Amino acid sequence: MGRIDKGAKCSVSGCVREAVRSLSAEKVKAAGLKVGSEKKAYLCKEHYKEYKKKTRKDRQLEKWRYSG
Ligand SMILES: [Zn+2]
């Protein structure tokens, strides 16, 4: 996981940028990004940033939930 073919395009609907990361499509969908039905999702730099931001937020929410 993580490595991608050169020239792969971002899987997010409407995005045409070059992908820098491949992730499980399930995880990407859970983060709220719109990707196709393939098992793997390719993300460009911008969408990967967005993905990381959203997963970080989720983790914080979980912390609150379990600490409260
Ligand atoms: Zn993208």
PDB file of the backbone (N, CA, C, O) and the ligand in Angstrom, with CONECT records:
HET     ZN  A 101       1
ATOM      1  N   MET A   1       0.841  -1.204   0.000  1.00  0.00           N
ATOM      2  CA  MET A   1       0.000   0.000   0.000  1.00  0.00           C
ATOM      3  C   MET A   1       0.873   1.250   0.000  1.00  0.00           C
ATOM      4  O   MET A   1       1.981   1.256   0.536  1.00  0.00           O
ATOM      5  N   GLY A   2       0.360   2.283  -0.599  1.00  0.00           N
ATOM      6  CA  GLY A   2       1.083   3.537  -0.560  1.00  0.00           C
ATOM      7  C   GLY A   2       1.740   3.873  -1.880  1.00  0.00           C
ATOM      8  O   GLY A   2       1.743   5.029  -2.304  1.00  0.00           O
ATOM      9  N   ARG A   3       2.308   2.848  -2.542  1.00  0.00           N
ATOM     10  CA  ARG A   3       2.987   3.120  -3.805  1.00  0.00           C
ATOM     11  C   ARG A   3       1.998   3.085  -4.964  1.00  0.00           C
ATOM     12  O   ARG A   3       1.025   2.331  -4.948  1.00  0.00           O
ATOM     13  N   ILE A   4       2.260   3.894  -5.945  1.00  0.00           N
ATOM     14  CA  ILE A   4       1.340   3.947  -7.073  1.00  0.00           C
ATOM     15  C   ILE A   4       2.084   3.917  -8.398  1.00  0.00           C
ATOM     16  O   ILE A   4       3.278   4.208  -8.463  1.00  0.00           O
ATOM     17  N   ASP A   5       1.372   3.565  -9.437  1.00  0.00           N
ATOM     18  CA  ASP A   5       1.941   3.596 -10.780  1.00  0.00           C
ATOM     19  C   ASP A   5       2.103   5.034 -11.220  1.00  0.00           C
ATOM     20  O   ASP A   5       1.296   5.902 -10.886  1.00  0.00           O
ATOM     21  N   LYS A   6       3.154   5.268 -11.973  1.00  0.00           N
ATOM     22  CA  LYS A   6       3.367   6.616 -12.479  1.00  0.00           C
ATOM     23  C   LYS A   6       2.274   6.968 -13.483  1.00  0.00           C
ATOM     24  O   LYS A   6       1.910   6.164 -14.340  1.00  0.00           O
ATOM     25  N   GLY A   7       1.774   8.161 -13.357  1.00  0.00           N
ATOM     26  CA  GLY A   7       0.750   8.604 -14.291  1.00  0.00           C
ATOM     27  C   GLY A   7      -0.663   8.301 -13.848  1.00  0.00           C
ATOM     28  O   GLY A   7      -1.616   8.648 -14.546  1.00  0.00           O
ATOM     29  N   ALA A   8      -0.822   7.650 -12.682  1.00  0.00           N
ATOM     30  CA  ALA A   8      -2.163   7.373 -12.188  1.00  0.00           C
ATOM     31  C   ALA A   8      -2.852   8.672 -11.818  1.00  0.00           C
ATOM     32  O   ALA A   8      -2.223   9.607 -11.324  1.00  0.00           O
ATOM     33  N   LYS A   9      -4.125   8.717 -12.059  1.00  0.00           N
ATOM     34  CA  LYS A   9      -4.886   9.928 -11.766  1.00  0.00           C
ATOM     35  C   LYS A   9      -5.675   9.765 -10.475  1.00  0.00           C
ATOM     36  O   LYS A   9      -6.046   8.661 -10.077  1.00  0.00           O
ATOM     37  N   CYS A  10      -5.913  10.882  -9.848  1.00  0.00           N
ATOM     38  CA  CYS A  10      -6.698  10.920  -8.617  1.00  0.00           C
ATOM     39  C   CYS A  10      -8.081  10.304  -8.851  1.00  0.00           C
ATOM     40  O   CYS A  10      -8.714  10.557  -9.876  1.00  0.00           O
ATOM     41  N   SER A  11      -8.540   9.497  -7.895  1.00  0.00           N
ATOM     42  CA  SER A  11      -9.820   8.803  -8.057  1.00  0.00           C
ATOM     43  C   SER A  11     -11.007   9.639  -7.643  1.00  0.00           C
ATOM     44  O   SER A  11     -12.151   9.258  -7.892  1.00  0.00           O
ATOM     45  N   VAL A  12     -10.756  10.769  -7.015  1.00  0.00           N
ATOM     46  CA  VAL A  12     -11.876  11.585  -6.542  1.00  0.00           C
ATOM     47  C   VAL A  12     -12.652  12.130  -7.731  1.00  0.00           C
ATOM     48  O   VAL A  12     -12.085  12.638  -8.699  1.00  0.00           O
ATOM     49  N   SER A  13     -13.942  12.007  -7.625  1.00  0.00           N
ATOM     50  CA  SER A  13     -14.813  12.415  -8.716  1.00  0.00           C
ATOM     51  C   SER A  13     -14.585  13.879  -9.083  1.00  0.00           C
ATOM     52  O   SER A  13     -14.670  14.764  -8.232  1.00  0.00           O
ATOM     53  N   GLY A  14     -14.295  14.120 -10.354  1.00  0.00           N
ATOM     54  CA  GLY A  14     -14.096  15.476 -10.838  1.00  0.00           C
ATOM     55  C   GLY A  14     -12.666  15.955 -10.790  1.00  0.00           C
ATOM     56  O   GLY A  14     -12.357  17.026 -11.312  1.00  0.00           O
ATOM     57  N   CYS A  15     -11.778  15.183 -10.171  1.00  0.00           N
ATOM     58  CA  CYS A  15     -10.389  15.604 -10.034  1.00  0.00           C
ATOM     59  C   CYS A  15      -9.539  14.963 -11.123  1.00  0.00           C
ATOM     60  O   CYS A  15      -9.670  13.770 -11.396  1.00  0.00           O
ATOM     61  N   VAL A  16      -8.671  15.750 -11.743  1.00  0.00           N
ATOM     62  CA  VAL A  16      -7.847  15.225 -12.838  1.00  0.00           C
ATOM     63  C   VAL A  16      -6.365  15.306 -12.515  1.00  0.00           C
ATOM     64  O   VAL A  16      -5.527  15.068 -13.385  1.00  0.00           O
ATOM     65  N   ARG A  17      -6.032  15.638 -11.276  1.00  0.00           N
ATOM     66  CA  ARG A  17      -4.624  15.757 -10.914  1.00  0.00           C
ATOM     67  C   ARG A  17      -3.955  14.392 -10.812  1.00  0.00           C
ATOM     68  O   ARG A  17      -4.616  13.360 -10.698  1.00  0.00           O
ATOM     69  N   GLU A  18      -2.640  14.416 -10.855  1.00  0.00           N
ATOM     70  CA  GLU A  18      -1.878  13.174 -10.758  1.00  0.00           C
ATOM     71  C   GLU A  18      -1.899  12.665  -9.320  1.00  0.00           C
ATOM     72  O   GLU A  18      -1.770  13.439  -8.371  1.00  0.00           O
ATOM     73  N   ALA A  19      -2.064  11.357  -9.177  1.00  0.00           N
ATOM     74  CA  ALA A  19      -2.136  10.776  -7.843  1.00  0.00           C
ATOM     75  C   ALA A  19      -0.754  10.644  -7.225  1.00  0.00           C
ATOM     76  O   ALA A  19       0.231  10.403  -7.923  1.00  0.00           O
ATOM     77  N   VAL A  20      -0.691  10.803  -5.911  1.00  0.00           N
ATOM     78  CA  VAL A  20       0.567  10.622  -5.194  1.00  0.00           C
ATOM     79  C   VAL A  20       0.482   9.476  -4.188  1.00  0.00           C
ATOM     80  O   VAL A  20       1.506   9.003  -3.695  1.00  0.00           O
ATOM     81  N   ARG A  21      -0.730   9.035  -3.888  1.00  0.00           N
ATOM     82  CA  ARG A  21      -0.917   7.999  -2.881  1.00  0.00           C
ATOM     83  C   ARG A  21      -2.062   7.070  -3.281  1.00  0.00           C
ATOM     84  O   ARG A  21      -3.038   7.500  -3.896  1.00  0.00           O
ATOM     85  N   SER A  22      -1.930   5.811  -2.929  1.00  0.00           N
ATOM     86  CA  SER A  22      -3.065   4.913  -3.082  1.00  0.00           C
ATOM     87  C   SER A  22      -3.474   4.417  -1.708  1.00  0.00           C
ATOM     88  O   SER A  22      -2.637   4.083  -0.869  1.00  0.00           O
ATOM     89  N   LEU A  23      -4.766   4.379  -1.503  1.00  0.00           N
ATOM     90  CA  LEU A  23      -5.298   3.988  -0.204  1.00  0.00           C
ATOM     91  C   LEU A  23      -6.489   3.075  -0.420  1.00  0.00           C
ATOM     92  O   LEU A  23      -7.011   2.982  -1.531  1.00  0.00           O
ATOM     93  N   SER A  24      -6.918   2.407   0.627  1.00  0.00           N
ATOM     94  CA  SER A  24      -8.130   1.622   0.536  1.00  0.00           C
ATOM     95  C   SER A  24      -9.305   2.556   0.289  1.00  0.00           C
ATOM     96  O   SER A  24      -9.488   3.539   1.006  1.00  0.00           O
ATOM     97  N   ALA A  25     -10.098   2.244  -0.728  1.00  0.00           N
ATOM     98  CA  ALA A  25     -11.213   3.113  -1.082  1.00  0.00           C
ATOM     99  C   ALA A  25     -12.179   3.264   0.086  1.00  0.00           C
ATOM    100  O   ALA A  25     -12.807   4.308   0.260  1.00  0.00           O
ATOM    101  N   GLU A  26     -12.287   2.216   0.875  1.00  0.00           N
ATOM    102  CA  GLU A  26     -13.180   2.270   2.026  1.00  0.00           C
ATOM    103  C   GLU A  26     -12.794   3.388   2.988  1.00  0.00           C
ATOM    104  O   GLU A  26     -13.638   4.147   3.463  1.00  0.00           O
ATOM    105  N   LYS A  27     -11.495   3.465   3.260  1.00  0.00           N
ATOM    106  CA  LYS A  27     -11.007   4.488   4.189  1.00  0.00           C
ATOM    107  C   LYS A  27     -11.261   5.873   3.636  1.00  0.00           C
ATOM    108  O   LYS A  27     -11.657   6.793   4.351  1.00  0.00           O
ATOM    109  N   VAL A  28     -11.017   5.996   2.318  1.00  0.00           N
ATOM    110  CA  VAL A  28     -11.183   7.297   1.691  1.00  0.00           C
ATOM    111  C   VAL A  28     -12.647   7.716   1.730  1.00  0.00           C
ATOM    112  O   VAL A  28     -12.969   8.877   1.982  1.00  0.00           O
ATOM    113  N   LYS A  29     -13.513   6.765   1.481  1.00  0.00           N
ATOM    114  CA  LYS A  29     -14.945   7.059   1.540  1.00  0.00           C
ATOM    115  C   LYS A  29     -15.361   7.431   2.953  1.00  0.00           C
ATOM    116  O   LYS A  29     -16.174   8.332   3.157  1.00  0.00           O
ATOM    117  N   ALA A  30     -14.797   6.727   3.924  1.00  0.00           N
ATOM    118  CA  ALA A  30     -15.122   7.013   5.319  1.00  0.00           C
ATOM    119  C   ALA A  30     -14.713   8.428   5.691  1.00  0.00           C
ATOM    120  O   ALA A  30     -15.299   9.037   6.586  1.00  0.00           O
ATOM    121  N   ALA A  31     -13.707   8.947   5.004  1.00  0.00           N
ATOM    122  CA  ALA A  31     -13.247  10.307   5.272  1.00  0.00           C
ATOM    123  C   ALA A  31     -14.111  11.326   4.532  1.00  0.00           C
ATOM    124  O   ALA A  31     -13.917  12.533   4.676  1.00  0.00           O
ATOM    125  N   GLY A  32     -15.057  10.839   3.746  1.00  0.00           N
ATOM    126  CA  GLY A  32     -15.998  11.748   3.115  1.00  0.00           C
ATOM    127  C   GLY A  32     -15.640  12.152   1.692  1.00  0.00           C
ATOM    128  O   GLY A  32     -16.293  13.022   1.116  1.00  0.00           O
ATOM    129  N   LEU A  33     -14.602  11.529   1.110  1.00  0.00           N
ATOM    130  CA  LEU A  33     -14.231  11.863  -0.263  1.00  0.00           C
ATOM    131  C   LEU A  33     -14.963  10.941  -1.235  1.00  0.00           C
ATOM    132  O   LEU A  33     -15.209   9.768  -0.956  1.00  0.00           O
ATOM    133  N   LYS A  34     -15.298  11.516  -2.381  1.00  0.00           N
ATOM    134  CA  LYS A  34     -16.072  10.739  -3.353  1.00  0.00           C
ATOM    135  C   LYS A  34     -15.151  10.002  -4.307  1.00  0.00           C
ATOM    136  O   LYS A  34     -14.524  10.614  -5.171  1.00  0.00           O
ATOM    137  N   VAL A  35     -15.069   8.696  -4.151  1.00  0.00           N
ATOM    138  CA  VAL A  35     -14.254   7.887  -5.055  1.00  0.00           C
ATOM    139  C   VAL A  35     -15.124   6.791  -5.660  1.00  0.00           C
ATOM    140  O   VAL A  35     -16.236   6.534  -5.198  1.00  0.00           O
ATOM    141  N   GLY A  36     -14.603   6.156  -6.694  1.00  0.00           N
ATOM    142  CA  GLY A  36     -15.353   5.126  -7.393  1.00  0.00           C
ATOM    143  C   GLY A  36     -15.495   3.852  -6.591  1.00  0.00           C
ATOM    144  O   GLY A  36     -15.217   3.829  -5.392  1.00  0.00           O
ATOM    145  N   SER A  37     -15.928   2.790  -7.253  1.00  0.00           N
ATOM    146  CA  SER A  37     -16.249   1.558  -6.544  1.00  0.00           C
ATOM    147  C   SER A  37     -15.074   0.582  -6.506  1.00  0.00           C
ATOM    148  O   SER A  37     -15.223  -0.535  -6.010  1.00  0.00           O
ATOM    149  N   GLU A  38     -13.915   0.979  -7.019  1.00  0.00           N
ATOM    150  CA  GLU A  38     -12.758   0.085  -6.950  1.00  0.00           C
ATOM    151  C   GLU A  38     -12.289  -0.053  -5.505  1.00  0.00           C
ATOM    152  O   GLU A  38     -12.623   0.758  -4.642  1.00  0.00           O
ATOM    153  N   LYS A  39     -11.501  -1.108  -5.267  1.00  0.00           N
ATOM    154  CA  LYS A  39     -11.042  -1.338  -3.899  1.00  0.00           C
ATOM    155  C   LYS A  39     -10.000  -0.321  -3.479  1.00  0.00           C
ATOM    156  O   LYS A  39      -9.902   0.057  -2.312  1.00  0.00           O
ATOM    157  N   LYS A  40      -9.218   0.115  -4.468  1.00  0.00           N
ATOM    158  CA  LYS A  40      -8.163   1.074  -4.170  1.00  0.00           C
ATOM    159  C   LYS A  40      -8.564   2.442  -4.678  1.00  0.00           C
ATOM    160  O   LYS A  40      -9.190   2.575  -5.729  1.00  0.00           O
ATOM    161  N   ALA A  41      -8.197   3.446  -3.922  1.00  0.00           N
ATOM    162  CA  ALA A  41      -8.445   4.808  -4.378  1.00  0.00           C
ATOM    163  C   ALA A  41      -7.109   5.515  -4.516  1.00  0.00           C
ATOM    164  O   ALA A  41      -6.236   5.382  -3.658  1.00  0.00           O
ATOM    165  N   TYR A  42      -6.953   6.256  -5.584  1.00  0.00           N
ATOM    166  CA  TYR A  42      -5.745   7.047  -5.781  1.00  0.00           C
ATOM    167  C   TYR A  42      -6.048   8.483  -5.432  1.00  0.00           C
ATOM    168  O   TYR A  42      -7.077   9.030  -5.828  1.00  0.00           O
ATOM    169  N   LEU A  43      -5.147   9.084  -4.692  1.00  0.00           N
ATOM    170  CA  LEU A  43      -5.370  10.469  -4.286  1.00  0.00           C
ATOM    171  C   LEU A  43      -4.221  11.362  -4.731  1.00  0.00           C
ATOM    172  O   LEU A  43      -3.050  10.991  -4.645  1.00  0.00           O
ATOM    173  N   CYS A  44      -4.583  12.539  -5.205  1.00  0.00           N
ATOM    174  CA  CYS A  44      -3.577  13.551  -5.526  1.00  0.00           C
ATOM    175  C   CYS A  44      -3.137  14.207  -4.218  1.00  0.00           C
ATOM    176  O   CYS A  44      -3.691  13.936  -3.153  1.00  0.00           O
ATOM    177  N   LYS A  45      -2.140  15.067  -4.322  1.00  0.00           N
ATOM    178  CA  LYS A  45      -1.593  15.726  -3.147  1.00  0.00           C
ATOM    179  C   LYS A  45      -2.681  16.457  -2.354  1.00  0.00           C
ATOM    180  O   LYS A  45      -2.753  16.345  -1.130  1.00  0.00           O
ATOM    181  N   GLU A  46      -3.510  17.192  -3.057  1.00  0.00           N
ATOM    182  CA  GLU A  46      -4.535  18.006  -2.399  1.00  0.00           C
ATOM    183  C   GLU A  46      -5.570  17.140  -1.684  1.00  0.00           C
ATOM    184  O   GLU A  46      -5.957  17.423  -0.550  1.00  0.00           O
ATOM    185  N   HIS A  47      -6.010  16.089  -2.361  1.00  0.00           N
ATOM    186  CA  HIS A  47      -7.030  15.248  -1.746  1.00  0.00           C
ATOM    187  C   HIS A  47      -6.443  14.384  -0.640  1.00  0.00           C
ATOM    188  O   HIS A  47      -7.142  14.013   0.303  1.00  0.00           O
ATOM    189  N   TYR A  48      -5.180  14.070  -0.756  1.00  0.00           N
ATOM    190  CA  TYR A  48      -4.534  13.327   0.320  1.00  0.00           C
ATOM    191  C   TYR A  48      -4.458  14.189   1.573  1.00  0.00           C
ATOM    192  O   TYR A  48      -4.652  13.707   2.688  1.00  0.00           O
ATOM    193  N   LYS A  49      -4.174  15.465   1.370  1.00  0.00           N
ATOM    194  CA  LYS A  49      -4.158  16.407   2.485  1.00  0.00           C
ATOM    195  C   LYS A  49      -5.534  16.460   3.146  1.00  0.00           C
ATOM    196  O   LYS A  49      -5.667  16.423   4.369  1.00  0.00           O
ATOM    197  N   GLU A  50      -6.540  16.546   2.298  1.00  0.00           N
ATOM    198  CA  GLU A  50      -7.904  16.612   2.795  1.00  0.00           C
ATOM    199  C   GLU A  50      -8.240  15.338   3.570  1.00  0.00           C
ATOM    200  O   GLU A  50      -8.838  15.380   4.645  1.00  0.00           O
ATOM    201  N   TYR A  51      -7.842  14.222   2.999  1.00  0.00           N
ATOM    202  CA  TYR A  51      -8.084  12.936   3.642  1.00  0.00           C
ATOM    203  C   TYR A  51      -7.430  12.891   5.025  1.00  0.00           C
ATOM    204  O   TYR A  51      -8.046  12.458   6.000  1.00  0.00           O
ATOM    205  N   LYS A  52      -6.195  13.339   5.096  1.00  0.00           N
ATOM    206  CA  LYS A  52      -5.477  13.312   6.375  1.00  0.00           C
ATOM    207  C   LYS A  52      -6.153  14.214   7.393  1.00  0.00           C
ATOM    208  O   LYS A  52      -6.284  13.868   8.567  1.00  0.00           O
ATOM    209  N   LYS A  53      -6.581  15.384   6.917  1.00  0.00           N
ATOM    210  CA  LYS A  53      -7.263  16.329   7.801  1.00  0.00           C
ATOM    211  C   LYS A  53      -8.506  15.690   8.388  1.00  0.00           C
ATOM    212  O   LYS A  53      -8.760  15.785   9.589  1.00  0.00           O
ATOM    213  N   LYS A  54      -9.275  15.041   7.534  1.00  0.00           N
ATOM    214  CA  LYS A  54     -10.544  14.476   7.989  1.00  0.00           C
ATOM    215  C   LYS A  54     -10.335  13.303   8.917  1.00  0.00           C
ATOM    216  O   LYS A  54     -11.073  13.139   9.889  1.00  0.00           O
ATOM    217  N   THR A  55      -9.334  12.480   8.630  1.00  0.00           N
ATOM    218  CA  THR A  55      -9.120  11.337   9.505  1.00  0.00           C
ATOM    219  C   THR A  55      -8.598  11.801  10.856  1.00  0.00           C
ATOM    220  O   THR A  55      -8.883  11.193  11.887  1.00  0.00           O
ATOM    221  N   ARG A  56      -7.836  12.876  10.840  1.00  0.00           N
ATOM    222  CA  ARG A  56      -7.332  13.402  12.096  1.00  0.00           C
ATOM    223  C   ARG A  56      -8.499  13.892  12.954  1.00  0.00           C
ATOM    224  O   ARG A  56      -8.539  13.662  14.162  1.00  0.00           O
ATOM    225  N   LYS A  57      -9.434  14.564  12.313  1.00  0.00           N
ATOM    226  CA  LYS A  57     -10.600  15.068  13.027  1.00  0.00           C
ATOM    227  C   LYS A  57     -11.380  13.914  13.637  1.00  0.00           C
ATOM    228  O   LYS A  57     -11.825  13.976  14.783  1.00  0.00           O
ATOM    229  N   ASP A  58     -11.536  12.852  12.837  1.00  0.00           N
ATOM    230  CA  ASP A  58     -12.269  11.689  13.326  1.00  0.00           C
ATOM    231  C   ASP A  58     -11.626  11.124  14.577  1.00  0.00           C
ATOM    232  O   ASP A  58     -12.300  10.770  15.544  1.00  0.00           O
ATOM    233  N   ARG A  59     -10.314  11.050  14.534  1.00  0.00           N
ATOM    234  CA  ARG A  59      -9.610  10.482  15.666  1.00  0.00           C
ATOM    235  C   ARG A  59      -9.828  11.321  16.911  1.00  0.00           C
ATOM    236  O   ARG A  59      -9.986  10.794  18.012  1.00  0.00           O
ATOM    237  N   GLN A  60      -9.835  12.638  16.721  1.00  0.00           N
ATOM    238  CA  GLN A  60     -10.066  13.517  17.865  1.00  0.00           C
ATOM    239  C   GLN A  60     -11.456  13.290  18.441  1.00  0.00           C
ATOM    240  O   GLN A  60     -11.636  13.224  19.657  1.00  0.00           O
ATOM    241  N   LEU A  61     -12.431  13.172  17.554  1.00  0.00           N
ATOM    242  CA  LEU A  61     -13.793  12.945  18.012  1.00  0.00           C
ATOM    243  C   LEU A  61     -13.873  11.653  18.813  1.00  0.00           C
ATOM    244  O   LEU A  61     -14.548  11.582  19.840  1.00  0.00           O
ATOM    245  N   GLU A  62     -13.171  10.635  18.325  1.00  0.00           N
ATOM    246  CA  GLU A  62     -13.199   9.366  19.028  1.00  0.00           C
ATOM    247  C   GLU A  62     -12.614   9.508  20.416  1.00  0.00           C
ATOM    248  O   GLU A  62     -13.114   8.929  21.381  1.00  0.00           O
ATOM    249  N   LYS A  63     -11.544  10.287  20.504  1.00  0.00           N
ATOM    250  CA  LYS A  63     -10.901  10.505  21.797  1.00  0.00           C
ATOM    251  C   LYS A  63     -11.910  11.121  22.770  1.00  0.00           C
ATOM    252  O   LYS A  63     -12.034  10.687  23.915  1.00  0.00           O
ATOM    253  N   TRP A  64     -12.618  12.132  22.294  1.00  0.00           N
ATOM    254  CA  TRP A  64     -13.609  12.778  23.162  1.00  0.00           C
ATOM    255  C   TRP A  64     -14.647  11.763  23.613  1.00  0.00           C
ATOM    256  O   TRP A  64     -15.019  11.697  24.784  1.00  0.00           O
ATOM    257  N   ARG A  65     -15.097  10.982  22.654  1.00  0.00           N
ATOM    258  CA  ARG A  65     -16.158  10.035  22.946  1.00  0.00           C
ATOM    259  C   ARG A  65     -15.721   9.060  24.033  1.00  0.00           C
ATOM    260  O   ARG A  65     -16.477   8.757  24.956  1.00  0.00           O
ATOM    261  N   TYR A  66     -14.486   8.572  23.906  1.00  0.00           N
ATOM    262  CA  TYR A  66     -14.069   7.533  24.838  1.00  0.00           C
ATOM    263  C   TYR A  66     -13.565   8.102  26.167  1.00  0.00           C
ATOM    264  O   TYR A  66     -13.570   7.403  27.180  1.00  0.00           O
ATOM    265  N   SER A  67     -13.135   9.356  26.167  1.00  0.00           N
ATOM    266  CA  SER A  67     -12.614   9.898  27.414  1.00  0.00           C
ATOM    267  C   SER A  67     -13.757  10.460  28.269  1.00  0.00           C
ATOM    268  O   SER A  67     -13.643  10.585  29.488  1.00  0.00           O
ATOM    269  N   GLY A  68     -14.870  10.797  27.582  1.00  0.00           N
ATOM    270  CA  GLY A  68     -15.971  11.431  28.300  1.00  0.00           C
ATOM    271  C   GLY A  68     -16.774  10.386  29.032  1.00  0.00           C
ATOM    272  O   GLY A  68     -17.752  10.717  29.702  1.00  0.00           O
TER     273      GLY A  68
HETATM  274 ZN    ZN A 101      -7.627  14.807  -6.337  1.00  0.00          ZN2+
END
